[in-house]
């Protein structure tokens, strides 16, 4: 049995930012296109053009900024959670993990820092 004692904060931050940015963009961009299209259509149907709705074409940029802001917030939050885990694992010892080696899977032997077979 192995024990997870430490999370690298830099990799937690990097992967959190990348994954939340991709996920939030996939969720937000369809809404951004829809809102921009509705704003454009509303301005043109009323005869005002883009003078009445000056920010109608800003929907995509606005939703991109929301996705970016969410990613930054999530990165900070999850990095703090990883830091808290690191501090708690000093006292509590970390999470025990049981791993199983499959016989038909290709195995690449790589040394892992801080892990002993006896743990």
Buried (B, 14 or more C-beta within 10 A) or exposed (E): EBBEBBBEBEEBBEEBBEBBBEBBBEEBBEBBEEBBEEBBEEBBEEEEEEEEBEEBEBBBEBBBEBBBEBBEEBBEEBBEEBEEBBEEBEEEEBEEEEEEEEEEEEEEEEEEEEEEEEE
